[in-house]
Amino acid sequence: MLLLVGLGNPGSEHKRQRHNVGFMAVDAIAEQHNFQPFKKRFHGELAEGVLNGTKTLILKPHTYMNLSGKSVGEAAHFYKLPPAQVVVAHDELDLAAGKIRMKAGGGHAGHNGLRSVDAAIGPDYRRLRIGIGHPGKDRVLGYVLQNFAAEEHAWLDPLLAAIAAEAGYLARGDDTGFMTKVALRLQPPKAEKTKES
C-alpha cells in the first residue's frame, strides 16, 4: 500500500497559492487515475484508488500546514505503514520553479509542514519536492501564500499533468524512474531539421 500525501492549507482562499502545490499534485493524480471521491478522515480528506496495481490512499490534511503531521501520523499508524510507503508532495523554495526532485529522508529545511510530519512519523518518508522558486530571504512568507501568477500556469499545468501521468512509478518505489519520465514529458518537442539550401 502507498500513502500519498499532499501538503497545503484548507479553504478556497488558499486553493491556488504556491504553498498548496502539494494539494494540486495529488488532486491531479486522483483525477487522472479515477480515485474514489474524497471523504473526511484523519483530520483531512482521504481518497482510495490504485496506482500500478498498488492500493493507494491520497491524503490531504486539513489541519493547516503547520500541523500536517497530526493527520499524516494518524493515517500512517492506522494502516501500519512504514515511512518508505509514505510519499509527501510539497512546495520547495530551494528548487527552480517547475523542477521536481524525489528525496528519501533528510531535514525539513524550515518547511513547517515537513517539520510536523517528521515529528509524527520520523524523517525517513519519501518527498516529492515541487519547485516554486525562491523570492529572496525576506519575502518568503508572502510569496508562498500568494496565488500562482497567470503566466506561471505555463509551466505549472504541464508539470501537474506529467506528475499525474507518471504516478505509477511512485507506487512501485521507482523514484528515479518517476523523475526521468516526468522530465521526458516536459521536454519541448524537437523541431524537425531542415535541409540547408
Backbone bond lengths (Angstrom), bond angles and torsions (degrees), N, CA, C in turn:
res aa  C-N    CA-C-N  psi(-1)  N-CA   C-N-CA  omega(-1)  CA-C   N-CA-C  phi
1 M - - - 1.463 - - 1.524 109.71 -
2 L 1.325 115.93 147.78 1.460 121.98 176.87 1.525 108.83 -121.50
3 L 1.337 115.69 133.74 1.463 121.17 171.31 1.521 106.78 -106.03
4 L 1.317 115.63 113.52 1.461 122.47 -177.30 1.525 108.02 -108.13
5 V 1.314 116.06 113.21 1.458 122.38 -173.41 1.523 110.21 -108.31
6 G 1.321 116.84 132.44 1.458 120.81 170.02 1.515 108.67 -106.70
7 L 1.313 117.00 132.06 1.462 119.97 178.05 1.523 110.38 -95.46
8 G 1.339 114.81 142.71 1.458 120.58 178.97 1.519 109.10 178.41
9 N 1.296 115.13 -173.39 1.465 121.48 175.99 1.524 109.02 -114.12
10 P 1.340 117.76 138.74 1.460 120.29 -179.21 1.527 111.19 -74.95
11 G 1.322 115.74 161.18 1.462 120.88 175.69 1.516 112.40 104.92
12 S 1.331 115.57 144.28 1.465 120.74 -175.41 1.524 112.94 -63.15
13 E 1.354 116.72 -26.87 1.459 118.82 -178.56 1.523 112.47 -69.91
14 H 1.343 116.80 -18.82 1.474 120.82 -179.60 1.523 112.67 -101.73
15 K 1.314 117.70 -6.10 1.461 122.12 -166.05 1.526 113.88 -55.44
16 R 1.331 117.75 -38.89 1.471 120.69 -173.84 1.528 113.22 -104.75
17 Q 1.329 116.73 13.37 1.463 120.37 -177.49 1.526 111.95 -79.64
18 R 1.321 115.16 153.97 1.476 119.83 -179.12 1.537 111.42 -59.35
19 H 1.328 116.60 -35.51 1.469 121.02 -179.70 1.529 111.50 -63.57
20 N 1.326 117.21 -17.12 1.468 121.66 -176.17 1.520 113.40 -99.27
21 V 1.326 117.75 14.38 1.459 118.73 -176.67 1.539 111.17 -65.71
22 G 1.336 117.72 -23.56 1.471 119.54 174.01 1.518 111.82 -64.36
23 F 1.337 116.27 -43.87 1.474 120.50 174.13 1.530 110.27 -58.51
24 M 1.334 115.89 -45.32 1.471 120.42 -177.42 1.528 110.79 -60.04
25 A 1.337 116.37 -41.42 1.467 120.16 -178.00 1.524 111.46 -65.05
26 V 1.331 117.44 -46.57 1.471 118.26 -177.91 1.527 111.09 -72.60
27 D 1.330 118.10 -29.90 1.466 119.66 173.72 1.529 110.37 -62.22
28 A 1.328 116.26 -41.40 1.472 120.34 179.58 1.524 110.51 -63.82
29 I 1.340 116.66 -40.48 1.465 120.26 178.68 1.531 110.59 -65.28
30 A 1.337 116.48 -45.14 1.465 120.41 -179.64 1.527 111.33 -59.63
31 E 1.330 115.63 -41.14 1.470 119.58 -178.71 1.517 111.17 -70.62
32 Q 1.328 117.18 -45.72 1.469 121.70 -176.93 1.529 111.51 -62.31
33 H 1.337 116.84 -35.21 1.462 120.50 -173.04 1.538 112.70 -107.59
34 N 1.328 115.92 18.54 1.471 122.09 171.94 1.526 113.21 53.85
35 F 1.333 115.71 48.97 1.468 119.93 174.92 1.531 109.58 -67.92
36 Q 1.319 115.75 158.22 1.458 120.45 174.81 1.531 108.96 -64.46
37 P 1.331 117.81 160.30 1.468 119.98 178.94 1.529 111.33 -59.41
38 F 1.318 115.79 148.77 1.466 120.83 176.80 1.526 110.36 -66.52
39 K 1.332 114.73 139.96 1.464 121.27 175.99 1.525 108.62 -127.74
40 K 1.321 116.40 151.71 1.461 120.39 -179.92 1.533 110.65 -71.30
41 R 1.331 115.93 118.66 1.477 122.26 177.09 1.519 108.98 -157.64
42 F 1.298 116.47 151.34 1.469 122.73 174.23 1.535 112.55 53.39
43 H 1.320 116.41 44.14 1.466 121.20 -179.31 1.528 111.51 55.98
44 G 1.312 115.62 36.64 1.457 120.30 179.52 1.511 110.04 -167.28
45 E 1.325 115.20 -155.52 1.460 121.76 175.71 1.518 108.44 -120.09
46 L 1.337 115.80 135.52 1.462 122.09 -175.96 1.521 109.12 -126.42
47 A 1.330 115.90 135.16 1.468 121.85 175.47 1.522 108.26 -129.00
48 E 1.323 115.95 142.97 1.463 121.21 -179.98 1.516 110.24 -109.32
49 G 1.325 114.99 145.45 1.452 120.24 177.26 1.510 110.14 -167.60
50 V 1.329 115.71 -165.68 1.460 121.97 -178.75 1.519 108.96 -132.46
51 L 1.327 116.36 131.73 1.460 122.87 172.57 1.516 108.35 -123.57
52 N 1.321 116.82 121.29 1.465 121.37 177.18 1.532 111.54 52.93
53 G 1.337 116.14 39.64 1.461 120.97 178.69 1.516 114.91 78.40
54 T 1.327 117.68 3.19 1.461 122.87 -177.92 1.523 109.92 -106.47
55 K 1.327 116.18 127.49 1.461 118.91 174.76 1.531 108.68 -59.81
56 T 1.316 116.09 128.33 1.464 121.30 -175.31 1.518 109.95 -130.23
57 L 1.320 114.99 134.63 1.457 122.20 174.91 1.522 108.16 -109.35
58 I 1.309 116.48 130.14 1.458 120.84 174.68 1.520 107.75 -106.44
59 L 1.332 115.04 127.32 1.462 121.56 -176.52 1.521 109.94 -122.07
60 K 1.345 114.88 130.79 1.467 120.99 171.83 1.529 107.59 -119.03
61 P 1.343 117.19 101.21 1.468 119.29 179.95 1.526 111.54 -60.58
62 H 1.336 116.12 138.10 1.468 120.84 177.43 1.530 110.82 -110.96
63 T 1.320 115.39 29.07 1.466 121.73 -177.69 1.519 111.86 -93.83
64 Y 1.325 116.88 3.68 1.472 124.40 -166.17 1.521 109.03 70.91
65 M 1.320 114.49 151.74 1.462 122.58 -169.27 1.531 113.13 -49.04
66 N 1.336 116.48 -46.85 1.468 120.08 -171.21 1.530 113.68 -66.52
67 L 1.335 117.31 -15.69 1.464 121.08 -179.85 1.533 111.74 -118.16
68 S 1.326 116.95 23.25 1.472 121.31 -176.85 1.522 112.53 -55.16
69 G 1.331 117.21 -33.71 1.461 120.76 -176.90 1.512 113.87 -61.94
70 K 1.336 117.32 -27.37 1.474 120.05 178.43 1.525 110.30 -59.41
71 S 1.336 115.63 -45.23 1.459 121.48 179.67 1.528 111.70 -71.76
72 V 1.341 116.43 -47.74 1.464 121.16 -177.54 1.529 110.42 -63.49
73 G 1.333 116.50 -43.70 1.459 120.49 -179.55 1.517 112.35 -61.01
74 E 1.332 116.37 -43.26 1.473 119.48 -179.83 1.526 110.95 -62.56
75 A 1.330 116.79 -43.96 1.464 119.97 -178.60 1.527 111.11 -67.72
76 A 1.332 117.04 -45.88 1.470 120.37 -178.61 1.529 111.31 -62.91
77 H 1.327 116.74 -40.88 1.465 119.39 -179.72 1.525 111.46 -71.65
78 F 1.328 117.13 -36.91 1.466 120.64 179.84 1.532 110.16 -60.79
79 Y 1.348 115.90 -44.35 1.463 120.28 -177.49 1.532 112.74 -91.14
80 K 1.354 116.17 3.10 1.471 121.77 178.43 1.532 111.60 55.02
81 L 1.323 115.69 47.34 1.465 120.70 -177.49 1.528 110.56 -96.09
82 P 1.328 117.48 129.45 1.461 119.64 173.18 1.538 109.41 -72.72
83 P 1.332 117.49 160.30 1.468 120.23 -177.69 1.527 114.17 -55.82
84 A 1.324 118.61 -30.51 1.466 121.04 -179.27 1.529 111.98 -64.08
85 Q 1.337 116.93 -19.31 1.464 120.68 179.29 1.529 111.85 -100.65
86 V 1.316 116.12 16.38 1.465 122.24 176.29 1.526 108.53 -119.17
87 V 1.327 115.96 124.73 1.470 121.94 174.71 1.525 107.80 -116.32
88 V 1.331 116.44 127.40 1.460 121.62 -179.58 1.528 108.72 -113.05
89 A 1.326 116.95 118.75 1.469 122.70 177.68 1.527 108.89 -93.87
90 H 1.320 116.54 128.34 1.474 119.67 -176.01 1.521 111.49 -151.44
91 D 1.326 115.01 162.53 1.459 121.76 175.99 1.526 109.45 -73.02
92 E 1.333 116.17 145.30 1.462 121.21 -177.41 1.530 110.08 -133.61
93 L 1.319 116.08 110.30 1.464 121.77 179.82 1.523 112.03 -66.92
94 D 1.321 117.02 -31.26 1.456 120.86 -173.38 1.522 113.63 -86.65
95 L 1.326 117.10 13.20 1.466 121.98 171.95 1.520 108.23 -120.18
96 A 1.321 115.31 144.20 1.465 119.82 177.10 1.527 109.83 -59.85
97 A 1.309 115.98 147.89 1.465 120.96 179.33 1.523 110.28 -55.05
98 G 1.330 115.32 129.76 1.456 120.67 177.21 1.514 114.37 91.24
99 K 1.336 118.39 -4.83 1.467 121.41 177.45 1.530 109.49 -95.29
100 I 1.318 116.87 150.63 1.465 120.59 173.92 1.523 109.34 -127.89
101 R 1.316 115.60 154.59 1.456 122.17 172.41 1.529 107.92 -144.32
102 M 1.305 115.18 140.62 1.458 120.54 170.63 1.525 107.96 -97.75
103 K 1.313 115.98 142.12 1.456 120.95 -178.36 1.525 108.03 -148.83
104 A 1.316 116.63 137.14 1.468 120.76 175.15 1.525 108.42 -108.20
105 G 1.320 116.35 123.80 1.450 120.86 178.50 1.524 112.14 72.72
106 G 1.319 115.25 -171.02 1.456 120.72 -179.90 1.515 111.74 104.50
107 G 1.316 115.17 -173.55 1.460 121.11 -177.78 1.518 112.06 -85.04
108 H 1.331 115.32 177.47 1.466 119.84 -178.90 1.527 112.47 -99.06
109 A 1.329 117.94 -8.50 1.470 123.41 176.30 1.528 112.16 52.08
110 G 1.326 116.28 35.03 1.459 119.40 176.85 1.516 115.11 82.54
111 H 1.341 117.53 0.96 1.471 121.03 179.58 1.527 107.74 -78.55
112 N 1.329 117.33 114.83 1.464 120.62 -173.64 1.523 113.58 -65.59
113 G 1.329 116.96 -30.82 1.457 119.43 176.32 1.520 111.64 -65.17
114 L 1.339 116.09 -45.61 1.460 120.43 178.36 1.529 111.06 -66.37
115 R 1.332 116.81 -38.44 1.466 120.17 178.29 1.529 110.07 -58.11
116 S 1.323 116.84 -41.20 1.456 121.61 -179.88 1.525 111.50 -68.96
117 V 1.339 117.15 -40.17 1.471 120.54 178.10 1.530 109.78 -66.20
118 D 1.336 116.82 -41.68 1.467 120.76 177.40 1.533 110.58 -54.16
119 A 1.337 115.61 -44.97 1.463 120.64 -177.49 1.527 111.40 -65.46
120 A 1.334 116.60 -28.58 1.472 120.60 -176.01 1.523 113.19 -85.68
121 I 1.331 117.32 -41.64 1.478 119.24 -173.25 1.531 112.74 -128.27
122 G 1.334 117.63 5.05 1.462 119.87 -175.57 1.517 110.26 87.20
123 P 1.342 117.93 171.88 1.462 121.44 -172.70 1.528 115.55 -91.18
124 D 1.332 119.23 2.78 1.463 120.00 -167.19 1.526 114.80 -91.70
125 Y 1.326 117.71 14.36 1.463 120.69 176.16 1.533 109.48 -77.20
126 R 1.335 115.17 170.08 1.473 121.23 -179.91 1.526 109.14 -93.06
127 R 1.317 115.24 142.68 1.468 119.60 -178.29 1.531 110.04 -120.34
128 L 1.307 115.72 132.48 1.464 122.32 169.27 1.524 105.98 -99.75
129 R 1.326 115.41 100.46 1.467 121.91 -175.93 1.531 108.35 -89.51
130 I 1.317 116.66 119.76 1.471 121.80 -176.81 1.521 107.89 -109.99
131 G 1.323 115.77 112.55 1.457 121.06 -174.41 1.520 113.11 -67.47
132 I 1.335 115.16 131.46 1.472 120.28 174.61 1.526 110.96 -120.11
133 G 1.347 117.03 3.26 1.457 120.32 -179.19 1.522 111.31 78.36
134 H 1.331 115.52 163.48 1.475 121.18 -176.52 1.523 109.92 -117.74
135 P 1.339 117.49 127.15 1.465 120.21 -176.51 1.526 114.12 -85.65
136 G 1.331 117.11 -5.87 1.462 120.90 -172.00 1.522 109.24 112.10
137 K 1.330 115.54 148.56 1.462 121.75 -168.47 1.527 114.34 -53.83
138 D 1.326 117.37 -40.80 1.467 120.61 -172.88 1.525 113.70 -84.82
139 R 1.329 117.55 -1.08 1.470 120.13 -173.40 1.522 113.52 -117.29
140 V 1.347 117.29 8.90 1.469 120.28 -170.89 1.518 112.92 -61.65
141 L 1.341 118.04 -50.17 1.467 120.19 -172.98 1.518 111.92 -59.82
142 G 1.318 117.22 -49.39 1.454 119.90 178.98 1.517 112.17 -62.68
143 Y 1.326 115.73 -36.99 1.467 121.21 -176.44 1.524 111.41 -65.19
144 V 1.340 117.28 -48.34 1.467 118.68 -175.69 1.527 111.50 -69.99
145 L 1.324 117.25 -23.68 1.467 120.39 -179.72 1.528 112.60 -96.13
146 Q 1.325 116.60 11.80 1.465 120.65 173.18 1.521 109.38 -93.56
147 N 1.330 115.95 150.77 1.458 119.89 173.08 1.526 109.73 -66.11
148 F 1.328 116.04 149.55 1.457 119.44 169.94 1.527 108.37 -57.04
149 A 1.312 116.39 134.92 1.463 120.59 177.27 1.532 109.63 -70.26
150 A 1.320 115.91 155.41 1.468 120.35 -176.79 1.524 111.59 -54.40
151 E 1.356 116.58 -41.33 1.473 118.70 -176.73 1.532 112.04 -70.92
152 E 1.335 117.49 -20.75 1.468 119.98 179.22 1.526 112.23 -70.72
153 H 1.327 116.71 -20.26 1.469 119.06 179.17 1.523 112.06 -67.50
154 A 1.332 116.64 -14.80 1.470 120.18 176.49 1.524 110.91 -63.85
155 W 1.342 118.13 -31.71 1.469 119.87 174.31 1.526 112.40 -102.71
156 L 1.350 117.30 -29.60 1.466 120.03 -175.28 1.523 112.13 -67.39
157 D 1.318 117.82 -48.14 1.466 120.39 -175.11 1.535 112.26 -63.16
158 P 1.354 118.82 -46.91 1.471 117.89 175.46 1.525 113.33 -62.85
159 L 1.339 117.00 -34.20 1.460 120.23 179.09 1.522 110.95 -64.57
160 L 1.337 116.90 -47.13 1.469 120.04 179.60 1.525 110.88 -62.35
161 A 1.332 116.75 -38.61 1.467 120.37 178.39 1.526 111.06 -64.89
162 A 1.332 117.09 -39.30 1.466 121.21 -179.91 1.529 110.76 -69.13
163 I 1.325 117.00 -41.69 1.472 120.91 176.93 1.523 109.81 -58.69
164 A 1.331 116.27 -44.71 1.472 120.31 -179.21 1.527 110.98 -64.95
165 A 1.326 116.51 -43.40 1.463 120.10 -176.42 1.521 112.39 -64.10
166 E 1.330 117.07 -33.47 1.470 120.84 -174.54 1.526 113.36 -103.62
167 A 1.328 117.66 13.49 1.467 121.25 -175.12 1.522 113.49 -62.64
168 G 1.308 118.10 -21.16 1.457 120.65 177.31 1.521 113.10 -57.67
169 Y 1.333 116.28 -30.02 1.470 119.75 178.37 1.530 111.25 -65.87
170 L 1.327 116.75 -31.39 1.464 120.01 176.88 1.526 110.11 -65.38
171 A 1.325 116.60 -40.05 1.462 120.84 -178.41 1.523 111.87 -66.54
172 R 1.333 116.62 -32.36 1.473 118.05 179.65 1.526 112.05 -88.29
173 G 1.347 116.72 1.98 1.460 120.91 176.92 1.514 114.06 79.40
174 D 1.326 116.90 14.37 1.467 121.42 -178.08 1.536 109.07 -97.21
175 D 1.327 115.12 78.94 1.461 119.10 -176.21 1.525 112.06 -68.71
176 T 1.330 117.25 -35.30 1.465 120.27 178.19 1.524 110.49 -66.49
177 G 1.326 115.98 -43.31 1.458 119.90 177.00 1.516 111.99 -61.20
178 F 1.321 116.01 -39.18 1.464 120.88 178.16 1.529 110.42 -60.20
179 M 1.331 116.95 -49.63 1.469 119.95 -179.06 1.527 111.28 -61.61
180 T 1.335 116.02 -40.81 1.466 120.40 -178.95 1.522 110.88 -64.06
181 K 1.323 116.38 -46.87 1.467 120.31 -177.27 1.528 111.81 -66.25
182 V 1.335 116.99 -38.85 1.465 119.75 177.17 1.525 109.53 -63.80
183 A 1.330 117.04 -44.61 1.469 120.73 179.71 1.529 110.99 -60.16
184 L 1.329 116.85 -41.58 1.467 120.07 179.53 1.522 111.86 -63.38
185 R 1.319 116.46 -39.47 1.468 119.65 179.10 1.529 112.31 -64.60
186 L 1.336 115.21 -28.08 1.466 119.42 -175.17 1.526 113.03 -91.91
187 Q 1.328 116.38 -4.01 1.463 118.32 178.23 1.524 110.29 -68.06
188 P 1.337 116.92 136.17 1.470 117.95 176.03 1.520 110.24 -64.76
189 P 1.322 117.70 146.03 1.470 119.41 179.02 1.521 110.36 -61.95
190 K 1.333 115.46 139.36 1.464 119.45 -179.60 1.513 110.08 -73.38
191 A 1.326 114.59 131.39 1.466 119.32 177.47 1.513 109.11 -71.05
192 E 1.315 115.76 140.46 1.468 119.36 179.09 1.519 109.22 -68.66
193 K 1.331 114.87 137.28 1.459 118.57 179.48 1.506 109.55 -73.40
194 T 1.315 115.02 134.80 1.476 119.10 176.39 1.513 108.68 -100.33
195 K 1.311 114.54 144.39 1.477 119.52 -179.41 1.529 108.13 -69.97
196 E 1.332 113.76 137.44 1.468 117.51 176.95 1.508 108.71 -73.36
197 S 1.326 114.88 136.51 1.472 117.70 -178.75 1.513 110.17 -88.38
